[in-house]
Amino acid sequence: MFPTRPRAGLFSHLSLAAAALLLPLSAGWAQTAAVAPASGAAAPVVAPPKPRALTSITPAEIEAAVYGGTDLPAGQSALTAKVQILLDRAGISPGVVDGWRGGMSESAIMAFQRRSGLPMTGRMDHAVWELLQGYAAAPLTTTYTITEEDAAGLVDRIPPDYAEKAAMTSQGYTSVLEKLAERFHMDEKFLAKLNPGARFQPGETIHATVPAKPIRATVTRIIVDKETRRVAAYDAKGNMVADYPATVGSSDTPSPHGNHVVDAVALNPTYTYNPHRNFKQGENDRVLIIPPGPNGPVGNVWIDLSEPTYGIHGTATPSQLFLNQSHGCVRLTNWDAWELAHMVKPKVTTVEFLPPGVRIADVTGISPVAAATQTAAVAAIAGTRPPARGDRLPPPASAAMAIPAAATAAEAAAATAATVVTPEPLVITPAGPAPDEPLVPETAPTLPAQDEPEYPSDAVLPESLPGQAPGSVTLYPQAGQP
């Protein structure tokens, strides 16, 4: 809720009135009144201080940041930025690296604790810090010289009107700063703070955080947790290989329920606006095909689900994942969606949407990797210092404890959750779109050649996934917005 806007001139009138009342009073009375309000009078409500933003930050401050045994500092800090970078390397995406302690960072710490078999507080403690040091051997920051290619393919602006979008050749980046921020998994403002005075032009050398290398694994199971707004990816052995923050539906257009399968993957997809099929935007009453690009309605990736019109995709606003709402789909950062797209297998990978009141930890149990990591956490802090905030380590878990089957786990978790929702049985929806929801139009639009997003660590990725040509799939997301 936004604060009520004061009436124009109100403060000036109040100030004059207050001055007239205070002039006849002695200074001693005024001081006494300030210290001890009248008996029975309510104590003044003092608003909490606004979280502090850094005016600037240096790579050296990030590299040298050390955990002091308490929670992460309020506001923005070099320590939080360091923790975000290490979480990203650990396969637990914090979203954007921005140095802010907030919802996405806390959800990432909780996901790291879940995978490690630690108490899921979402708060920093010694166990989390010591385990993260396993990812701290390489430098956390780097220098990069901007090239002419970095400044190519930019667009002036991304208009909100769909007819204007359709008239463009690309939904590309609007600045070098935006382009490089996504490449390095950073918030644009944070990248600018790391480079005060930079113009972000070709030939200029800047500082950036080192992005995590893409994870190489085969994901057979994806769990979407609406409660914590996290998406967890698992391999065939039940090990969690990646975990991402997400926007998952909204109260008006919730995400689907139950279990589905990945039907197809499209890189750099076009977006079809069809007012006869979904919704009408403004005066746009005809079908429009919006060209691909990272700032398009579904970002640079669409992972199509067997549930018609639903999918997992990227976003044009990665820093706002926990602030935005989607129209039923699952929205990730572009780089997280890109990574996940190269790990799923169409017709094989299942996507499980948990019912309200059920979280990922309720249905996954403890994997062998989590049990081993938990043992390492106990050894890491033994004889050194206690966990912060009074957190206790759980008893050692058996490495033989495997993740339960999806149906059994979901039923057990739903039975114990304080909710009236009855979980749906494990039924895999047959693959393939509904007859009235074609994925590929009868006549594919002719699109200009489009380069894939330039992530330095993605150099070894194939041009596209097997059988999926970039830009060849036209989508019909529900309600016109993912």
VOGU-3710 file (C-alpha; in Angstrom, 3 decimals, decimal comma):
1> mfptrpragl> 0,000/0,000/0,000  1,302/3,447/-0,892  1,442/6,103/1,858  -1,298/8,712/1,846  -0,216/11,798/0,032  -0,341/14,956/2,237  -2,549/17,804/1,137  -0,633/20,640/-0,512  0,373/23,272/2,016  -0,582/21,162/5,028
11> fshlslaaaa> 2,915/20,892/6,473  3,575/24,619/6,164  0,364/25,476/8,065  1,144/22,920/10,747  4,676/24,236/11,120  3,452/27,813/11,630  0,831/26,713/14,166  3,353/24,645/16,075  5,764/27,563/16,188  3,073/29,877/17,578
21> lllplsagwa> 2,252/27,394/20,335  5,844/26,737/21,314  7,089/30,329/21,469  5,467/31,158/24,867  6,800/27,971/26,440  10,124/27,740/28,214  12,935/25,648/26,823  12,957/23,542/29,989  9,293/22,622/29,619  9,793/21,709/26,018
31> qtaavapasg> 12,697/19,411/26,876  10,742/17,765/29,715  7,763/17,223/27,473  9,960/15,644/24,837  11,454/13,203/27,328  8,368/12,363/29,395  4,995/12,632/27,650  1,928/13,296/29,782  0,639/10,399/31,843  -1,765/8,242/29,889
41> aaapvvappk> -0,729/9,692/26,550  0,203/7,172/23,908  3,886/6,958/23,149  4,742/8,376/19,739  5,087/5,768/17,025  8,551/5,902/15,545  8,782/4,588/12,006  11,576/2,064/11,468  14,565/3,487/9,634  14,536/3,002/5,902
51> praltsitpa> 16,984/0,297/4,766  20,242/1,909/3,800  21,369/1,827/0,193  25,036/1,964/-0,673  26,135/5,059/-2,543  28,977/3,057/-4,063  30,713/-0,271/-3,621  34,087/-1,618/-4,696  35,168/-5,079/-5,827  37,663/-5,141/-2,935
61> eieaavyggt> 34,842/-4,690/-0,430  32,964/-7,649/-1,878  36,049/-9,865/-1,938  36,999/-8,951/1,650  33,518/-9,209/3,195  33,485/-11,539/6,215  30,559/-12,973/8,117  30,412/-11,641/11,669  28,134/-14,193/13,288  24,800/-12,372/13,071
71> dlpagqsalt> 22,157/-11,916/10,414  23,013/-10,193/7,147  23,162/-6,393/7,523  19,925/-4,530/6,938  19,716/-2,738/3,629  22,472/-3,105/1,048  25,936/-4,437/1,854  29,043/-5,998/0,353  28,520/-9,065/2,558  25,062/-9,735/1,132
81> akvqilldra> 26,443/-9,341/-2,397  29,144/-11,897/-1,586  26,594/-14,346/-0,185  24,432/-13,904/-3,306  27,382/-14,657/-5,591  28,279/-17,785/-3,617  24,666/-18,990/-3,583  24,547/-18,537/-7,360  27,682/-20,678/-7,695  26,123/-23,298/-5,443
91> gispgvvdgw> 23,203/-23,708/-7,840  20,814/-21,761/-5,607  19,842/-18,683/-7,565  19,342/-15,477/-5,561  17,780/-13,831/-8,604  19,817/-10,712/-9,290  23,009/-9,928/-7,403  22,205/-6,550/-5,868  23,600/-6,600/-2,325  20,162/-6,153/-0,754
101> rggmsesaim> 18,942/-8,332/2,077  15,372/-9,119/1,122  12,847/-11,747/0,167  14,744/-13,309/-2,727  18,010/-13,566/-0,781  16,265/-15,069/2,240  14,403/-17,574/0,060  17,730/-18,564/-1,545  19,362/-19,106/1,857  16,370/-21,212/2,880
111> afqrrsglpm> 16,703/-23,305/-0,289  20,417/-23,785/0,432  19,553/-24,873/3,971  16,915/-27,259/2,623  19,398/-28,916/0,275  22,013/-29,113/3,043  19,662/-30,603/5,611  19,942/-27,567/7,898  17,187/-25,723/9,787  15,302/-23,684/7,186
121> tgrmdhavwe> 15,333/-20,245/8,758  16,260/-18,164/5,726  18,837/-16,467/7,956  22,600/-16,523/7,773  24,431/-18,603/10,370  27,863/-20,166/10,711  26,817/-23,461/9,130  25,599/-21,742/5,952  28,660/-19,491/5,806  31,138/-22,347/6,243
131> llqgyaaapl> 29,460/-24,439/3,551  29,421/-21,495/1,136  33,191/-21,176/1,489  33,477/-24,267/-0,674  32,447/-22,020/-3,593  34,713/-19,082/-2,680  38,054/-20,275/-4,085  37,762/-18,344/-7,366  37,544/-14,529/-7,443  34,073/-13,093/-6,946
141> tttytiteed> 34,613/-10,068/-9,179  36,284/-9,470/-12,507  37,013/-6,776/-15,076  35,446/-6,676/-18,512  36,144/-4,487/-21,534  32,992/-3,484/-23,382  33,037/-4,341/-27,092  31,301/-2,894/-30,132  29,208/-6,038/-30,256  27,885/-5,280/-26,772
151> aaglvdripp> 26,456/-2,024/-28,094  24,909/-3,632/-31,192  21,284/-4,652/-31,525  19,959/-2,265/-28,892  16,503/-0,715/-29,167  15,436/2,759/-28,080  12,593/1,617/-25,861  10,124/-1,183/-25,221  6,631/0,264/-25,693  3,784/-1,119/-23,583
161> dyaekaamts> 1,367/-1,219/-26,526  1,334/-4,578/-28,310  0,801/-3,053/-31,763  3,951/-0,995/-31,287  5,819/-4,054/-30,051  4,743/-6,021/-33,134  6,109/-3,283/-35,408  9,597/-3,741/-33,966  12,203/-6,176/-35,277  13,317/-7,252/-31,812
171> qgytsvlekl> 12,404/-6,930/-28,152  16,084/-6,357/-27,452  18,004/-4,687/-24,683  17,617/-0,940/-24,335  21,156/-0,212/-23,122  24,602/-1,712/-22,720  24,079/-1,493/-18,956  20,955/-3,650/-19,123  22,630/-6,138/-21,451  25,712/-6,568/-19,279
181> aerfhmdekf> 23,714/-6,684/-16,051  21,866/-9,758/-17,326  25,079/-11,290/-18,607  26,671/-11,018/-15,163  23,464/-11,903/-13,240  23,382/-8,437/-11,681  20,899/-5,685/-10,982  21,455/-2,711/-13,291  21,697/-0,203/-10,437  24,173/-2,395/-8,577
191> laklnpgarf> 26,381/-2,744/-11,653  26,330/1,038/-12,021  27,317/1,479/-8,348  30,219/-0,880/-8,867  31,385/1,429/-11,672  30,830/5,047/-10,585  31,237/7,448/-13,466  31,189/4,715/-16,110  29,414/5,506/-19,380  29,153/1,853/-20,447
201> qpgetihatv> 30,474/2,453/-23,934  32,693/0,285/-26,175  36,340/0,334/-25,137  35,553/1,032/-21,500  36,729/-1,469/-18,858  34,289/-2,090/-16,034  34,061/-4,193/-12,884  31,422/-6,920/-12,538  30,664/-9,899/-10,365  31,581/-13,299/-11,789
211> pakpiratvt> 28,436/-15,151/-12,909  27,974/-18,801/-12,088  28,716/-21,268/-14,849  25,671/-23,077/-16,238  24,855/-26,317/-14,480  25,177/-29,435/-16,616  22,680/-32,099/-15,562  19,550/-33,874/-16,733  16,499/-32,685/-14,845  13,726/-35,261/-14,587
221> riivdketrr> 11,556/-33,561/-11,978  10,659/-29,928/-11,312  8,751/-28,846/-8,213  7,008/-25,466/-8,143  6,454/-24,157/-4,611  3,847/-21,401/-4,559  4,332/-20,758/-0,843  8,041/-19,894/-0,961  8,037/-18,883/-4,650  10,881/-21,240/-5,499
231> vaaydakgnm> 11,326/-23,723/-8,350  13,514/-26,739/-7,570  15,017/-29,036/-10,222  16,005/-32,656/-9,476  17,903/-35,356/-11,315  16,829/-38,989/-11,633  18,553/-39,887/-8,335  16,541/-37,335/-6,410  19,358/-34,836/-5,953  18,457/-31,173/-6,198
241> vadypatvgs> 20,682/-29,720/-8,897  19,261/-26,189/-9,037  16,774/-23,942/-7,291  15,380/-20,656/-8,623  13,221/-17,751/-7,394  10,037/-17,322/-9,388  6,845/-15,412/-9,924  4,105/-18,043/-9,712  0,636/-16,972/-10,850  -1,563/-14,569/-8,911
251> sdtpsphgnh> -4,802/-14,620/-6,943  -6,783/-13,690/-10,063  -4,999/-16,049/-12,450  -3,424/-18,828/-10,391  -0,971/-21,334/-11,752  -2,207/-24,852/-12,554  -2,414/-27,666/-10,031  -1,116/-31,198/-10,071  1,486/-32,850/-12,255  2,381/-32,144/-15,861
261> vvdavalnpt> 5,252/-32,780/-18,258  7,557/-30,569/-20,281  6,138/-30,663/-23,779  8,663/-28,566/-25,724  11,365/-25,930/-25,362  11,608/-22,759/-27,458  14,630/-20,469/-27,408  13,999/-16,828/-28,321  10,298/-17,463/-28,962  7,888/-15,104/-30,621
271> ytynphrnfk> 4,759/-14,110/-28,738  1,328/-14,160/-30,339  -1,272/-11,698/-29,110  -4,736/-12,947/-30,059  -7,670/-10,905/-28,712  -10,098/-13,560/-29,978  -8,394/-16,260/-27,934  -7,169/-14,567/-24,775  -7,699/-10,914/-23,868  -7,923/-7,520/-25,527
281> qgendrvlii> -5,367/-4,819/-24,848  -6,556/-1,285/-25,501  -7,751/-0,849/-29,086  -5,759/-3,786/-30,466  -8,395/-6,055/-32,016  -6,293/-8,122/-34,425  -3,755/-10,904/-34,057  -0,228/-9,583/-33,547  3,074/-11,435/-33,552  5,600/-9,827/-31,243
291> ppgpngpvgn> 9,202/-10,529/-32,281  11,593/-12,343/-29,950  14,027/-10,781/-27,539  14,989/-10,710/-23,866  12,506/-7,903/-23,198  9,598/-9,744/-24,785  6,540/-10,888/-22,809  8,147/-14,291/-22,110  11,802/-13,259/-22,111  14,230/-15,372/-24,109
301> vwidlsepty> 12,940/-18,847/-23,174  9,637/-20,694/-23,165  9,430/-24,163/-21,586  6,038/-25,386/-22,709  3,995/-27,607/-20,402  1,463/-30,263/-21,294  -1,186/-28,072/-19,653  -2,267/-25,873/-22,608  -1,168/-22,217/-22,492  1,053/-22,705/-19,418
311> gihgtatpsq> 4,830/-22,671/-19,292  8,036/-21,691/-17,534  9,753/-18,680/-19,083  12,005/-15,671/-18,673  11,213/-12,080/-17,804  12,142/-8,568/-18,847  12,325/-7,399/-15,208  14,496/-9,870/-13,252  14,825/-7,639/-10,173  11,045/-7,633/-9,682
321> lflnqshgcv> 10,319/-11,368/-9,527  8,966/-11,151/-5,989  7,067/-7,925/-6,725  5,304/-8,882/-9,941  2,417/-11,250/-10,553  2,049/-13,540/-13,548  -1,022/-14,760/-15,362  -0,627/-18,345/-14,235  2,776/-19,175/-15,691  6,096/-19,546/-13,877
331> rltnwdawel> 8,453/-16,636/-14,466  12,226/-16,907/-13,866  15,133/-14,609/-14,651  16,217/-14,968/-18,267  19,503/-16,636/-17,303  17,830/-19,098/-14,921  15,223/-20,023/-17,532  18,013/-20,405/-20,103  19,927/-22,758/-17,819  16,848/-24,828/-16,976
341> ahmvkpkvtt> 15,869/-25,084/-20,651  19,116/-26,923/-21,373  18,569/-29,442/-18,572  14,966/-30,539/-19,130  13,904/-33,302/-21,520  10,649/-32,857/-23,450  8,135/-35,650/-22,822  10,237/-36,830/-19,836  10,675/-34,050/-17,261  7,702/-33,758/-14,917
351> veflppgvri> 6,540/-30,461/-13,412  4,763/-30,705/-10,079  2,748/-27,744/-8,743  2,390/-28,136/-4,991  -1,014/-27,413/-3,430  -1,418/-24,544/-0,945  0,155/-25,255/2,418  2,648/-27,773/1,027  6,287/-26,838/0,533  9,163/-28,494/-1,281
361> advtgispva> 10,653/-29,797/1,955  7,379/-31,590/2,714  7,605/-33,803/-0,359  11,308/-34,356/-1,033  12,742/-35,840/2,143  16,542/-35,886/2,324  18,614/-36,899/-0,683  21,994/-38,656/-0,405  23,743/-35,433/-1,371  21,834/-33,466/1,270
371> aatqtaavaa> 22,713/-36,020/3,941  26,393/-35,882/3,037  26,318/-32,082/2,981  24,655/-32,049/6,376  27,493/-34,146/7,792  29,988/-31,717/6,263  28,138/-28,813/7,886  28,388/-30,434/11,305  32,118/-30,979/10,833  32,655/-27,468/9,479
381> iagtrpparg> 31,431/-25,708/12,613  32,367/-28,311/15,241  34,739/-26,888/17,827  34,780/-23,421/16,287  31,691/-21,397/17,126  27,977/-21,978/17,631  25,424/-21,197/14,940  24,058/-17,658/15,028  20,599/-16,790/16,353  20,464/-19,934/18,498
391> drlpppasaa> 19,844/-22,237/15,534  20,519/-25,887/16,278  21,857/-28,375/13,812  19,552/-31,325/13,154  20,625/-34,833/14,121  22,761/-36,590/11,483  20,622/-38,034/8,715  21,066/-41,396/7,075  22,584/-41,155/3,619  20,411/-44,056/2,539
401> maipaaataa> 17,241/-42,025/2,935  15,969/-41,407/-0,575  13,418/-38,977/-1,883  9,951/-40,546/-1,690  7,839/-41,021/-4,763  6,023/-37,877/-5,820  2,516/-39,214/-5,199  3,265/-40,698/-1,765  5,177/-37,627/-0,623  2,538/-35,192/-1,777
411> eaaaataatv> -0,224/-37,145/-0,054  1,708/-37,360/3,208  2,647/-33,693/3,129  -0,870/-32,557/2,374  -2,225/-34,676/5,215  0,033/-32,931/7,716  -0,320/-29,422/6,314  -2,779/-27,103/8,023  -4,967/-26,708/4,987  -8,257/-27,987/3,694
421> vtpeplvitp> -6,841/-28,604/0,238  -6,881/-32,229/-0,875  -3,863/-33,057/-3,048  -4,472/-34,241/-6,541  -3,387/-37,777/-7,428  -0,243/-38,200/-9,471  -1,631/-38,227/-12,989  0,614/-37,218/-15,857  -1,354/-35,247/-18,391  -0,832/-36,670/-21,894
431> agpapdeplv> 1,625/-34,595/-23,854  0,468/-32,464/-26,722  -1,524/-29,244/-26,986  -5,279/-29,153/-27,044  -6,758/-28,983/-30,557  -7,723/-25,350/-30,080  -4,317/-24,354/-28,684  -1,791/-24,885/-31,485  1,832/-24,272/-30,621  2,915/-23,729/-34,204
441> petaptlpaq> 0,824/-21,549/-36,523  -0,199/-22,834/-39,929  2,111/-20,318/-41,541  5,168/-19,538/-39,474  6,046/-15,829/-39,501  9,201/-14,758/-41,256  11,507/-13,369/-38,606  14,882/-11,664/-38,894  17,930/-13,602/-37,817  18,267/-13,301/-34,075
451> depeypsdav> 21,365/-14,016/-32,039  21,012/-15,906/-28,815  21,731/-14,018/-25,570  25,447/-13,633/-25,045  26,328/-15,223/-21,744  30,118/-15,797/-21,636  29,707/-19,114/-19,863  27,184/-20,343/-22,433  29,701/-20,506/-25,268  29,541/-24,295/-25,392
461> lpeslpgqap> 25,764/-24,480/-25,619  24,268/-25,757/-28,874  22,553/-23,387/-31,247  19,282/-24,868/-30,070  17,985/-27,937/-28,388  17,414/-31,031/-30,531  14,428/-30,487/-32,762  13,862/-26,928/-31,559  14,794/-24,097/-33,907  15,137/-20,698/-32,201
471> gsvtlypqag> 12,225/-18,421/-32,919  10,146/-21,156/-34,532  7,417/-21,517/-31,928  4,553/-19,089/-31,579  2,931/-19,141/-28,165  -0,515/-18,445/-26,791  -0,044/-17,872/-23,047  -3,166/-17,550/-20,966  -4,693/-14,087/-20,733  -2,071/-12,704/-23,053
481> qp> 0,469/-12,263/-20,288  2,511/-15,130/-18,819
//
